[in-house]
Amino acid sequence: MKVSLRQVNDGISVIDLEGDFDLYSSPKAREVLLQLAKDKVPAVIVNLDKVGYMDSSGIATLIEALRALDKHGGRLILAGLNAKTMEVIKLARLEKVFEIRDNEEQAIASLKS
């Protein structure tokens, strides 16, 4: 999996994930997400539009990041989930735990409002 980090306006960090978000690749995303939480960034958008598959370790990574960011009042928003990744979120009954937006633009707009 490819993990890239970029900054958009007003302290919003966007993590773009590409490939499978599974047991073998989730440590890469975890490292970046937890560093952002440690740095106390105000908002992180995880862009999943190029993730074809996500398993329980991907979900565990996202939950850990959500908790870490929440400790300092930071927000985690998931954006661009396809039908398969959204199904995994729903199976775990986490669609109300995570902030989920259709795409990155909606996620950024929700942070500004």
MOPAC internal coordinates of N, CA, C and O (Angstrom, degrees):
PM7 1SCF
backbone

  N    0.0000 0     0.00 0     0.00 0    0    0    0
  C    1.4471 1     0.00 0     0.00 0    1    0    0
  C    1.5175 1   108.67 1     0.00 0    2    1    0
  O    1.2310 1   121.71 1   -37.56 1    3    2    1
  N    1.3013 1   114.33 1   142.44 1    3    2    1
  C    1.4582 1   121.37 1   176.23 1    5    3    2
  C    1.5249 1   108.42 1   -97.81 1    6    5    3
  O    1.2310 1   120.74 1   -49.14 1    7    6    5
  N    1.3321 1   116.18 1   130.86 1    7    6    5
  C    1.4607 1   122.57 1   179.12 1    9    7    6
  C    1.5194 1   107.31 1  -122.55 1   10    9    7
  O    1.2310 1   120.58 1   -57.96 1   11   10    9
  N    1.3202 1   116.50 1   122.04 1   11   10    9
  C    1.4641 1   119.00 1   176.85 1   13   11   10
  C    1.5204 1   109.24 1  -131.49 1   14   13   11
  O    1.2310 1   121.46 1   -33.96 1   15   14   13
  N    1.3019 1   114.81 1   146.04 1   15   14   13
  C    1.4614 1   122.37 1  -176.74 1   17   15   14
  C    1.5172 1   108.77 1  -119.29 1   18   17   15
  O    1.2310 1   121.73 1   -43.36 1   19   18   17
  N    1.3136 1   114.29 1   136.64 1   19   18   17
  C    1.4656 1   119.43 1   175.29 1   21   19   18
  C    1.5158 1   108.86 1  -144.74 1   22   21   19
  O    1.2310 1   121.55 1   -22.08 1   23   22   21
  N    1.3088 1   114.64 1   157.92 1   23   22   21
  C    1.4629 1   121.49 1   179.59 1   25   23   22
  C    1.5231 1   108.04 1  -106.42 1   26   25   23
  O    1.2310 1   121.37 1   -44.00 1   27   26   25
  N    1.3214 1   114.99 1   136.00 1   27   26   25
  C    1.4559 1   119.39 1   169.65 1   29   27   26
  C    1.5237 1   105.85 1  -112.46 1   30   29   27
  O    1.2310 1   119.80 1    11.06 1   31   30   29
  N    1.2868 1   117.99 1  -168.94 1   31   30   29
  C    1.4644 1   120.43 1  -172.09 1   33   31   30
  C    1.5216 1   114.10 1   -62.96 1   34   33   31
  O    1.2310 1   121.39 1   -25.26 1   35   34   33
  N    1.3264 1   114.95 1   154.74 1   35   34   33
  C    1.4631 1   124.14 1   171.06 1   37   35   34
  C    1.5218 1   114.78 1    56.45 1   38   37   35
  O    1.2310 1   119.98 1  -138.38 1   39   38   37
  N    1.3212 1   117.65 1    41.62 1   39   38   37
  C    1.4541 1   120.65 1   173.92 1   41   39   38
  C    1.5097 1   115.92 1    74.74 1   42   41   39
  O    1.2310 1   120.01 1  -164.11 1   43   42   41
  N    1.3173 1   117.59 1    15.89 1   43   42   41
  C    1.4627 1   121.02 1   177.93 1   45   43   42
  C    1.5219 1   108.37 1   -88.00 1   46   45   43
  O    1.2310 1   120.98 1   -54.99 1   47   46   45
  N    1.3345 1   115.74 1   125.01 1   47   46   45
  C    1.4625 1   121.06 1   176.78 1   49   47   46
  C    1.5223 1   108.58 1  -101.62 1   50   49   47
  O    1.2310 1   120.89 1   -42.70 1   51   50   49
  N    1.3185 1   115.90 1   137.30 1   51   50   49
  C    1.4623 1   121.23 1   177.06 1   53   51   50
  C    1.5215 1   108.16 1  -118.10 1   54   53   51
  O    1.2310 1   121.51 1   -53.02 1   55   54   53
  N    1.3224 1   114.72 1   126.98 1   55   54   53
  C    1.4573 1   120.73 1   174.62 1   57   55   54
  C    1.5249 1   107.41 1  -106.74 1   58   57   55
  O    1.2310 1   120.99 1   -61.73 1   59   58   57
  N    1.3141 1   115.71 1   118.27 1   59   58   57
  C    1.4568 1   121.23 1   177.03 1   61   59   58
  C    1.5214 1   108.07 1   -95.88 1   62   61   59
  O    1.2310 1   120.65 1   -56.37 1   63   62   61
  N    1.3222 1   116.37 1   123.63 1   63   62   61
  C    1.4602 1   121.81 1   176.74 1   65   63   62
  C    1.5183 1   108.54 1  -109.67 1   66   65   63
  O    1.2310 1   121.19 1   -40.67 1   67   66   65
  N    1.3242 1   115.34 1   139.33 1   67   66   65
  C    1.4606 1   120.12 1  -179.81 1   69   67   66
  C    1.5194 1   109.18 1  -138.58 1   70   69   67
  O    1.2310 1   120.64 1   -55.50 1   71   70   69
  N    1.3283 1   116.38 1   124.50 1   71   70   69
  C    1.4615 1   121.40 1  -179.48 1   73   71   70
  C    1.5143 1   110.71 1   113.65 1   74   73   71
  O    1.2310 1   120.53 1    23.74 1   75   74   73
  N    1.3175 1   116.59 1  -156.26 1   75   74   73
  C    1.4569 1   121.75 1   179.92 1   77   75   74
  C    1.5230 1   110.47 1   -87.91 1   78   77   75
  O    1.2310 1   120.77 1   -46.73 1   79   78   77
  N    1.3181 1   116.13 1   133.27 1   79   78   77
  C    1.4628 1   123.34 1   179.28 1   81   79   78
  C    1.5212 1   106.19 1  -103.22 1   82   81   79
  O    1.2310 1   121.25 1   -92.90 1   83   82   81
  N    1.3459 1   115.22 1    87.10 1   83   82   81
  C    1.4590 1   119.95 1  -172.23 1   85   83   82
  C    1.5257 1   111.41 1  -136.21 1   86   85   83
  O    1.2310 1   121.00 1    10.05 1   87   86   85
  N    1.3103 1   115.68 1  -169.95 1   87   86   85
  C    1.4638 1   122.41 1  -176.67 1   89   87   86
  C    1.5234 1   112.57 1   -53.14 1   90   89   87
  O    1.2310 1   120.30 1   142.54 1   91   90   89
  N    1.3083 1   117.04 1   -37.46 1   91   90   89
  C    1.4638 1   120.67 1  -175.85 1   93   91   90
  C    1.5217 1   113.06 1   -81.15 1   94   93   91
  O    1.2310 1   120.37 1   151.36 1   95   94   93
  N    1.3105 1   116.89 1   -28.64 1   95   94   93
  C    1.4616 1   119.26 1  -175.17 1   97   95   94
  C    1.5293 1   114.05 1  -105.49 1   98   97   95
  O    1.2310 1   119.78 1   162.56 1   99   98   97
  N    1.3200 1   118.02 1   -17.44 1   99   98   97
  C    1.4655 1   119.18 1  -176.25 1  101   99   98
  C    1.5298 1   114.40 1   -61.93 1  102  101   99
  O    1.2310 1   118.44 1   150.73 1  103  102  101
  N    1.3566 1   120.57 1   -29.27 1  103  102  101
  C    1.4787 1   118.09 1   177.47 1  105  103  102
  C    1.5289 1   113.96 1   -58.31 1  106  105  103
  O    1.2310 1   119.94 1   147.62 1  107  106  105
  N    1.3410 1   117.71 1   -32.38 1  107  106  105
  C    1.4691 1   119.98 1   177.84 1  109  107  106
  C    1.5219 1   110.35 1   -63.62 1  110  109  107
  O    1.2310 1   120.77 1   131.57 1  111  110  109
  N    1.3254 1   116.14 1   -48.43 1  111  110  109
  C    1.4636 1   120.24 1  -179.91 1  113  111  110
  C    1.5226 1   110.35 1   -65.77 1  114  113  111
  O    1.2310 1   120.45 1   139.28 1  115  114  113
  N    1.3169 1   116.74 1   -40.72 1  115  114  113
  C    1.4650 1   121.99 1  -179.88 1  117  115  114
  C    1.5210 1   111.18 1   -57.54 1  118  117  115
  O    1.2310 1   120.65 1   134.59 1  119  118  117
  N    1.3242 1   116.36 1   -45.41 1  119  118  117
  C    1.4686 1   121.35 1  -179.31 1  121  119  118
  C    1.5263 1   111.13 1   -58.49 1  122  121  119
  O    1.2310 1   120.47 1   133.70 1  123  122  121
  N    1.3291 1   116.70 1   -46.30 1  123  122  121
  C    1.4654 1   120.90 1  -179.13 1  125  123  122
  C    1.5298 1   110.95 1   -67.44 1  126  125  123
  O    1.2310 1   120.47 1   134.49 1  127  126  125
  N    1.3271 1   116.71 1   -45.51 1  127  126  125
  C    1.4621 1   120.67 1  -178.68 1  129  127  126
  C    1.5273 1   112.32 1   -62.67 1  130  129  127
  O    1.2310 1   120.49 1   135.95 1  131  130  129
  N    1.3183 1   116.68 1   -44.05 1  131  130  129
  C    1.4663 1   119.32 1  -178.88 1  133  131  130
  C    1.5250 1   111.95 1   -70.22 1  134  133  131
  O    1.2310 1   120.06 1   149.20 1  135  134  133
  N    1.3208 1   117.49 1   -30.80 1  135  134  133
  C    1.4666 1   119.72 1   175.23 1  137  135  134
  C    1.5214 1   110.35 1   -66.50 1  138  137  135
  O    1.2310 1   120.22 1   140.09 1  139  138  137
  N    1.3290 1   117.18 1   -39.91 1  139  138  137
  C    1.4639 1   120.29 1   177.33 1  141  139  138
  C    1.5253 1   110.60 1   -63.09 1  142  141  139
  O    1.2310 1   120.67 1   139.18 1  143  142  141
  N    1.3299 1   116.33 1   -40.82 1  143  142  141
  C    1.4684 1   119.91 1   177.32 1  145  143  142
  C    1.5227 1   110.59 1   -63.99 1  146  145  143
  O    1.2310 1   120.78 1   138.57 1  147  146  145
  N    1.3271 1   116.12 1   -41.43 1  147  146  145
  C    1.4663 1   120.73 1   178.98 1  149  147  146
  C    1.5338 1   110.55 1   -63.27 1  150  149  147
  O    1.2310 1   120.96 1   144.52 1  151  150  149
  N    1.3253 1   115.77 1   -35.48 1  151  150  149
  C    1.4625 1   121.08 1   178.31 1  153  151  150
  C    1.5312 1   112.34 1   -79.13 1  154  153  151
  O    1.2310 1   120.73 1   178.06 1  155  154  153
  N    1.3253 1   116.21 1    -1.94 1  155  154  153
  C    1.4650 1   123.80 1   177.71 1  157  155  154
  C    1.5236 1   113.23 1    57.36 1  158  157  155
  O    1.2310 1   121.08 1  -135.49 1  159  158  157
  N    1.3314 1   115.54 1    44.51 1  159  158  157
  C    1.4622 1   118.66 1   175.02 1  161  159  158
  C    1.5257 1   108.42 1   -67.39 1  162  161  159
  O    1.2310 1   120.08 1   -33.46 1  163  162  161
  N    1.3258 1   117.44 1   146.54 1  163  162  161
  C    1.4636 1   119.82 1  -176.16 1  165  163  162
  C    1.5276 1   114.54 1   -73.86 1  166  165  163
  O    1.2310 1   120.24 1   150.41 1  167  166  165
  N    1.3348 1   117.15 1   -29.59 1  167  166  165
  C    1.4642 1   118.98 1  -176.40 1  169  167  166
  C    1.5206 1   110.92 1  -153.40 1  170  169  167
  O    1.2310 1   121.60 1   -41.02 1  171  170  169
  N    1.3344 1   114.54 1   138.98 1  171  170  169
  C    1.4657 1   121.44 1   177.45 1  173  171  170
  C    1.5187 1   108.01 1  -129.10 1  174  173  171
  O    1.2310 1   121.12 1   -51.07 1  175  174  173
  N    1.3200 1   115.47 1   128.93 1  175  174  173
  C    1.4591 1   121.87 1   173.26 1  177  175  174
  C    1.5263 1   106.92 1  -107.46 1  178  177  175
  O    1.2310 1   120.60 1   -54.92 1  179  178  177
  N    1.3274 1   116.46 1   125.08 1  179  178  177
  C    1.4583 1   120.98 1   175.16 1  181  179  178
  C    1.5221 1   106.61 1  -100.21 1  182  181  179
  O    1.2310 1   121.10 1   -70.06 1  183  182  181
  N    1.3270 1   115.50 1   109.94 1  183  182  181
  C    1.4589 1   121.73 1  -178.06 1  185  183  182
  C    1.5273 1   108.18 1   -88.38 1  186  185  183
  O    1.2310 1   121.04 1   -69.57 1  187  186  185
  N    1.3314 1   115.61 1   110.43 1  187  186  185
  C    1.4671 1   122.11 1  -175.72 1  189  187  186
  C    1.5229 1   113.01 1  -105.71 1  190  189  187
  O    1.2310 1   119.91 1  -164.70 1  191  190  189
  N    1.3202 1   117.77 1    15.30 1  191  190  189
  C    1.4633 1   118.41 1  -174.23 1  193  191  190
  C    1.5292 1   114.21 1   -67.42 1  194  193  191
  O    1.2310 1   119.97 1   164.80 1  195  194  193
  N    1.3284 1   117.66 1   -15.20 1  195  194  193
  C    1.4687 1   120.10 1   177.78 1  197  195  194
  C    1.5281 1   112.28 1  -111.27 1  198  197  195
  O    1.2310 1   120.89 1  -161.60 1  199  198  197
  N    1.3268 1   115.90 1    18.40 1  199  198  197
  C    1.4666 1   121.34 1   176.51 1  201  199  198
  C    1.5243 1   107.60 1   -95.60 1  202  201  199
  O    1.2310 1   120.75 1   -60.08 1  203  202  201
  N    1.3213 1   116.16 1   119.92 1  203  202  201
  C    1.4543 1   120.44 1  -178.91 1  205  203  202
  C    1.5127 1   113.50 1   -88.88 1  206  205  203
  O    1.2310 1   120.73 1   155.50 1  207  206  205
  N    1.3327 1   116.22 1   -24.50 1  207  206  205
  C    1.4618 1   120.71 1  -175.03 1  209  207  206
  C    1.5151 1   109.00 1  -148.81 1  210  209  207
  O    1.2310 1   120.52 1   -41.46 1  211  210  209
  N    1.3296 1   116.61 1   138.54 1  211  210  209
  C    1.4520 1   121.32 1   175.70 1  213  211  210
  C    1.5216 1   107.99 1  -138.34 1  214  213  211
  O    1.2310 1   120.57 1   -46.69 1  215  214  213
  N    1.3449 1   116.52 1   133.31 1  215  214  213
  C    1.4581 1   120.13 1   177.43 1  217  215  214
  C    1.5277 1   109.97 1  -112.37 1  218  217  215
  O    1.2310 1   120.73 1     9.52 1  219  218  217
  N    1.3184 1   116.21 1  -170.48 1  219  218  217
  C    1.4671 1   120.89 1  -175.39 1  221  219  218
  C    1.5219 1   113.02 1   -63.79 1  222  221  219
  O    1.2310 1   119.65 1   151.69 1  223  222  221
  N    1.3221 1   118.27 1   -28.31 1  223  222  221
  C    1.4689 1   118.90 1   177.99 1  225  223  222
  C    1.5264 1   110.81 1   -70.84 1  226  225  223
  O    1.2310 1   120.28 1   148.31 1  227  226  225
  N    1.3166 1   117.08 1   -31.69 1  227  226  225
  C    1.4673 1   120.21 1   173.52 1  229  227  226
  C    1.5086 1   110.85 1   -64.90 1  230  229  227
  O    1.2310 1   120.91 1   137.01 1  231  230  229
  N    1.3257 1   115.87 1   -42.99 1  231  230  229
  C    1.4677 1   120.42 1   177.31 1  233  231  230
  C    1.5236 1   110.38 1   -63.47 1  234  233  231
  O    1.2310 1   120.19 1   136.30 1  235  234  233
  N    1.3249 1   117.23 1   -43.70 1  235  234  233
  C    1.4673 1   120.74 1   179.29 1  237  235  234
  C    1.5279 1   110.89 1   -59.41 1  238  237  235
  O    1.2310 1   120.46 1   139.81 1  239  238  237
  N    1.3144 1   116.72 1   -40.19 1  239  238  237
  C    1.4633 1   121.18 1   177.85 1  241  239  238
  C    1.5234 1   110.76 1   -62.05 1  242  241  239
  O    1.2310 1   120.51 1   136.12 1  243  242  241
  N    1.3271 1   116.64 1   -43.88 1  243  242  241
  C    1.4662 1   120.56 1   179.96 1  245  243  242
  C    1.5323 1   111.46 1   -66.08 1  246  245  243
  O    1.2310 1   120.30 1   140.25 1  247  246  245
  N    1.3225 1   117.03 1   -39.75 1  247  246  245
  C    1.4679 1   120.36 1   178.30 1  249  247  246
  C    1.5260 1   110.55 1   -65.13 1  250  249  247
  O    1.2310 1   120.68 1   136.76 1  251  250  249
  N    1.3197 1   116.30 1   -43.24 1  251  250  249
  C    1.4710 1   119.92 1   178.65 1  253  251  250
  C    1.5300 1   110.58 1   -60.96 1  254  253  251
  O    1.2310 1   120.44 1   138.35 1  255  254  253
  N    1.3285 1   116.75 1   -41.65 1  255  254  253
  C    1.4604 1   120.47 1   178.54 1  257  255  254
  C    1.5231 1   111.16 1   -65.82 1  258  257  255
  O    1.2310 1   120.69 1   139.00 1  259  258  257
  N    1.3232 1   116.28 1   -41.00 1  259  258  257
  C    1.4618 1   120.78 1   178.67 1  261  259  258
  C    1.5243 1   110.74 1   -59.48 1  262  261  259
  O    1.2310 1   120.48 1   133.86 1  263  262  261
  N    1.3094 1   116.70 1   -46.14 1  263  262  261
  C    1.4716 1   121.20 1   179.09 1  265  263  262
  C    1.5210 1   111.78 1   -64.58 1  266  265  263
  O    1.2310 1   120.45 1   137.88 1  267  266  265
  N    1.3225 1   116.74 1   -42.12 1  267  266  265
  C    1.4623 1   120.58 1  -179.00 1  269  267  266
  C    1.5260 1   111.17 1   -65.39 1  270  269  267
  O    1.2310 1   120.34 1   138.31 1  271  270  269
  N    1.3213 1   116.95 1   -41.69 1  271  270  269
  C    1.4652 1   120.46 1   178.64 1  273  271  270
  C    1.5236 1   111.17 1   -69.29 1  274  273  271
  O    1.2310 1   120.82 1   142.89 1  275  274  273
  N    1.3134 1   116.03 1   -37.11 1  275  274  273
  C    1.4522 1   120.92 1  -178.46 1  277  275  274
  C    1.5301 1   112.37 1   -63.15 1  278  277  275
  O    1.2310 1   120.13 1   152.61 1  279  278  277
  N    1.3135 1   117.36 1   -27.39 1  279  278  277
  C    1.4663 1   121.27 1  -179.25 1  281  279  278
  C    1.5213 1   112.56 1   -59.55 1  282  281  279
  O    1.2310 1   120.27 1   150.15 1  283  282  281
  N    1.3267 1   117.08 1   -29.85 1  283  282  281
  C    1.4689 1   119.62 1   178.82 1  285  283  282
  C    1.5335 1   112.09 1  -114.49 1  286  285  283
  O    1.2310 1   120.73 1  -164.01 1  287  286  285
  N    1.3179 1   116.22 1    15.99 1  287  286  285
  C    1.4583 1   119.54 1   177.66 1  289  287  286
  C    1.5094 1   114.53 1    83.14 1  290  289  287
  O    1.2310 1   120.28 1  -166.76 1  291  290  289
  N    1.3288 1   117.07 1    13.24 1  291  290  289
  C    1.4598 1   120.83 1   177.59 1  293  291  290
  C    1.5196 1   111.30 1   -77.64 1  294  293  291
  O    1.2310 1   121.11 1   -18.13 1  295  294  293
  N    1.3178 1   115.48 1   161.87 1  295  294  293
  C    1.4647 1   120.79 1  -179.41 1  297  295  294
  C    1.5164 1   110.66 1  -118.67 1  298  297  295
  O    1.2310 1   121.30 1   -34.89 1  299  298  297
  N    1.3180 1   115.11 1   145.11 1  299  298  297
  C    1.4657 1   122.68 1   174.89 1  301  299  298
  C    1.5180 1   107.28 1  -121.64 1  302  301  299
  O    1.2310 1   121.05 1   -54.49 1  303  302  301
  N    1.3214 1   115.59 1   125.51 1  303  302  301
  C    1.4628 1   120.78 1   178.59 1  305  303  302
  C    1.5211 1   108.50 1  -123.91 1  306  305  303
  O    1.2310 1   120.84 1   -47.82 1  307  306  305
  N    1.3177 1   116.00 1   132.18 1  307  306  305
  C    1.4586 1   122.51 1   175.11 1  309  307  306
  C    1.5203 1   108.02 1   -94.93 1  310  309  307
  O    1.2310 1   120.79 1   -45.83 1  311  310  309
  N    1.3248 1   116.10 1   134.17 1  311  310  309
  C    1.4619 1   120.06 1  -178.62 1  313  311  310
  C    1.5275 1   110.25 1  -133.99 1  314  313  311
  O    1.2310 1   121.37 1   -31.16 1  315  314  313
  N    1.3221 1   114.99 1   148.84 1  315  314  313
  C    1.4513 1   121.17 1   172.13 1  317  315  314
  C    1.5139 1   115.76 1    74.40 1  318  317  315
  O    1.2310 1   119.82 1  -152.07 1  319  318  317
  N    1.3120 1   117.95 1    27.93 1  319  318  317
  C    1.4575 1   119.77 1   179.29 1  321  319  318
  C    1.5254 1   110.08 1   -68.65 1  322  321  319
  O    1.2310 1   120.72 1   -45.65 1  323  322  321
  N    1.3311 1   116.22 1   134.35 1  323  322  321
  C    1.4613 1   119.38 1   174.04 1  325  323  322
  C    1.5256 1   108.26 1   -86.72 1  326  325  323
  O    1.2310 1   120.24 1     0.00 1  327  326  325
  N    1.3135 1   117.15 1   180.00 1  327  326  325
  C    1.4711 1   121.23 1  -176.42 1  329  327  326
  C    1.5247 1   111.77 1   -59.94 1  330  329  327
  O    1.2310 1   120.21 1   140.75 1  331  330  329
  N    1.3256 1   117.20 1   -39.25 1  331  330  329
  C    1.4721 1   120.41 1  -178.01 1  333  331  330
  C    1.5291 1   111.89 1   -67.87 1  334  333  331
  O    1.2310 1   120.41 1   133.27 1  335  334  333
  N    1.3303 1   116.82 1   -46.73 1  335  334  333
  C    1.4656 1   118.92 1  -178.97 1  337  335  334
  C    1.5226 1   110.92 1   -69.78 1  338  337  335
  O    1.2310 1   119.98 1   145.37 1  339  338  337
  N    1.3206 1   117.65 1   -34.63 1  339  338  337
  C    1.4652 1   119.92 1   177.09 1  341  339  338
  C    1.5251 1   110.36 1   -66.64 1  342  341  339
  O    1.2310 1   120.37 1   144.58 1  343  342  341
  N    1.3211 1   116.89 1   -35.42 1  343  342  341
  C    1.4622 1   120.61 1   177.90 1  345  343  342
  C    1.5309 1   111.20 1   -62.23 1  346  345  343
  O    1.2310 1   120.37 1   140.03 1  347  346  345
  N    1.3294 1   116.89 1   -39.97 1  347  346  345
  C    1.4632 1   121.31 1   178.18 1  349  347  346
  C    1.5359 1   109.98 1   -63.65 1  350  349  347
  O    1.2310 1   120.47 1   136.62 1  351  350  349
  N    1.3211 1   116.70 1   -43.38 1  351  350  349
  C    1.4636 1   121.48 1   177.86 1  353  351  350
  C    1.5377 1   110.11 1   -60.88 1  354  353  351
  O    1.2310 1   120.78 1   135.77 1  355  354  353
  N    1.3226 1   116.12 1   -44.23 1  355  354  353
  C    1.4689 1   120.07 1  -179.05 1  357  355  354
  C    1.5258 1   112.02 1   -68.96 1  358  357  355
  O    1.2310 1   120.12 1   141.60 1  359  358  357
  N    1.3237 1   117.38 1   -38.40 1  359  358  357
  C    1.4619 1   120.29 1   177.73 1  361  359  358
  C    1.5210 1   111.19 1   -60.83 1  362  361  359
  O    1.2310 1   120.92 1   145.02 1  363  362  361
  N    1.3315 1   115.85 1   -34.98 1  363  362  361
  C    1.4629 1   120.94 1   178.18 1  365  363  362
  C    1.5375 1   111.48 1   -83.81 1  366  365  363
  O    1.2310 1   120.96 1   179.48 1  367  366  365
  N    1.3268 1   115.76 1    -0.52 1  367  366  365
  C    1.4715 1   122.86 1  -179.43 1  369  367  366
  C    1.5271 1   112.28 1    57.09 1  370  369  367
  O    1.2310 1   121.57 1  -135.67 1  371  370  369
  N    1.3231 1   114.60 1    44.33 1  371  370  369
  C    1.4614 1   120.48 1  -177.67 1  373  371  370
  C    1.5246 1   113.37 1  -112.22 1  374  373  371
  O    1.2310 1   120.29 1  -172.99 1  375  374  373
  N    1.3256 1   117.06 1     7.01 1  375  374  373
  C    1.4655 1   119.49 1  -178.05 1  377  375  374
  C    1.5233 1   112.57 1   -65.09 1  378  377  375
  O    1.2310 1   120.03 1   160.70 1  379  378  377
  N    1.3346 1   117.55 1   -19.30 1  379  378  377
  C    1.4692 1   120.63 1   176.97 1  381  379  378
  C    1.5242 1   111.71 1   -99.23 1  382  381  379
  O    1.2310 1   120.41 1   169.98 1  383  382  381
  N    1.3178 1   116.81 1   -10.02 1  383  382  381
  C    1.4649 1   121.26 1   177.83 1  385  383  382
  C    1.5247 1   109.98 1   -82.98 1  386  385  383
  O    1.2310 1   120.93 1   137.28 1  387  386  385
  N    1.3234 1   115.82 1   -42.72 1  387  386  385
  C    1.4640 1   121.47 1  -179.00 1  389  387  386
  C    1.5260 1   110.47 1   -91.55 1  390  389  387
  O    1.2310 1   121.44 1   -32.57 1  391  390  389
  N    1.3309 1   114.85 1   147.43 1  391  390  389
  C    1.4644 1   119.74 1   166.57 1  393  391  390
  C    1.5250 1   105.29 1   -80.66 1  394  393  391
  O    1.2310 1   120.42 1   -55.53 1  395  394  393
  N    1.3151 1   116.80 1   124.47 1  395  394  393
  C    1.4624 1   121.22 1  -176.85 1  397  395  394
  C    1.5170 1   108.66 1  -125.86 1  398  397  395
  O    1.2310 1   120.93 1   -49.06 1  399  398  397
  N    1.3177 1   115.82 1   130.94 1  399  398  397
  C    1.4655 1   122.13 1   176.99 1  401  399  398
  C    1.5272 1   108.63 1  -125.83 1  402  401  399
  O    1.2310 1   121.25 1   -24.37 1  403  402  401
  N    1.3157 1   115.21 1   155.63 1  403  402  401
  C    1.4684 1   120.22 1  -177.19 1  405  403  402
  C    1.5279 1   112.95 1   -65.13 1  406  405  403
  O    1.2310 1   120.75 1   146.09 1  407  406  405
  N    1.3401 1   116.16 1   -33.91 1  407  406  405
  C    1.4676 1   119.57 1  -177.99 1  409  407  406
  C    1.5234 1   109.96 1  -154.35 1  410  409  407
  O    1.2310 1   121.35 1    -5.58 1  411  410  409
  N    1.3033 1   115.03 1   174.42 1  411  410  409
  C    1.4700 1   120.82 1  -177.26 1  413  411  410
  C    1.5210 1   112.02 1   -62.58 1  414  413  411
  O    1.2310 1   119.88 1   140.71 1  415  414  413
  N    1.3230 1   117.84 1   -39.29 1  415  414  413
  C    1.4567 1   120.56 1  -179.17 1  417  415  414
  C    1.5268 1   111.19 1   -61.04 1  418  417  415
  O    1.2310 1   120.28 1   138.04 1  419  418  417
  N    1.3337 1   117.07 1   -41.96 1  419  418  417
  C    1.4604 1   120.16 1   177.97 1  421  419  418
  C    1.5281 1   110.85 1   -66.35 1  422  421  419
  O    1.2310 1   120.66 1   142.61 1  423  422  421
  N    1.3057 1   116.35 1   -37.39 1  423  422  421
  C    1.4736 1   120.18 1   178.87 1  425  423  422
  C    1.5210 1   110.33 1   -63.44 1  426  425  423
  O    1.2310 1   120.14 1   134.89 1  427  426  425
  N    1.3210 1   117.34 1   -45.11 1  427  426  425
  C    1.4675 1   121.03 1   178.82 1  429  427  426
  C    1.5194 1   110.06 1   -63.42 1  430  429  427
  O    1.2310 1   120.48 1   137.27 1  431  430  429
  N    1.3318 1   116.68 1   -42.73 1  431  430  429
  C    1.4678 1   120.37 1   179.86 1  433  431  430
  C    1.5256 1   110.93 1   -62.53 1  434  433  431
  O    1.2310 1   119.85 1   142.54 1  435  434  433
  N    1.3274 1   117.90 1   -37.46 1  435  434  433
  C    1.4597 1   120.43 1  -179.47 1  437  435  434
  C    1.5274 1   111.70 1   -68.95 1  438  437  435
  O    1.2310 1   120.25 1   152.28 1  439  438  437
  N    1.3082 1   117.12 1   -27.72 1  439  438  437
  C    1.4611 1   121.10 1   177.58 1  441  439  438
  C    1.5363 1   111.09 1   -75.58 1  442  441  439
  O    1.2310 1   120.38 1   152.12 1  443  442  441
  N    1.3132 1   116.88 1   -27.88 1  443  442  441
  C    1.4568 1   120.76 1  -178.96 1  445  443  442
  C    1.5201 1   112.40 1   -81.60 1  446  445  443
  O    1.2310 1   120.35 1   159.13 1  447  446  445
  N    1.3186 1   116.94 1   -20.87 1  447  446  445
  C    1.4702 1   119.04 1  -176.10 1  449  447  446
  C    1.5086 1   111.95 1   -86.61 1  450  449  447
  O    1.2310 1   120.10 1   180.00 1  451  450  449

